[in-house]
Amino acid sequence: MTPAARLVLALAAVHHAVQVAALLLDDVDLGNRRLTIAGRARPLDDLTLCLSSS
């Protein structure tokens, strides 16, 4: 992996960590298999749904 690729990966990880830290319980809709991040609803796949229900 090049240094530029490492930098991009690190910046993406930090950006997403901030979004995940800002999640509220209202952002998680397990019944409809949706997770709202930064105002955008995203579908939950089977693995994520299974892990979140444990």
ChimeraX attribute file (.defattr): number of C-alpha atoms within 10 A of each C-alpha:
attribute: neighborCount
match mode: 1-to-1
recipient: residues
	/A:1	5
	/A:2	6
	/A:3	8
	/A:4	9
	/A:5	10
	/A:6	11
	/A:7	11
	/A:8	10
	/A:9	12
	/A:10	11
	/A:11	12
	/A:12	11
	/A:13	11
	/A:14	11
	/A:15	11
	/A:16	12
	/A:17	11
	/A:18	10
	/A:19	11
	/A:20	12
	/A:21	8
	/A:22	11
	/A:23	14
	/A:24	10
	/A:25	7
	/A:26	8
	/A:27	16
	/A:28	18
	/A:29	14
	/A:30	13
	/A:31	7
	/A:32	9
	/A:33	15
	/A:34	17
	/A:35	19
	/A:36	15
	/A:37	16
	/A:38	11
	/A:39	8
	/A:40	10
	/A:41	14
	/A:42	12
	/A:43	15
	/A:44	17
	/A:45	10
	/A:46	10
	/A:47	8
	/A:48	11
	/A:49	15
	/A:50	10
	/A:51	8
	/A:52	11
	/A:53	7
	/A:54	5
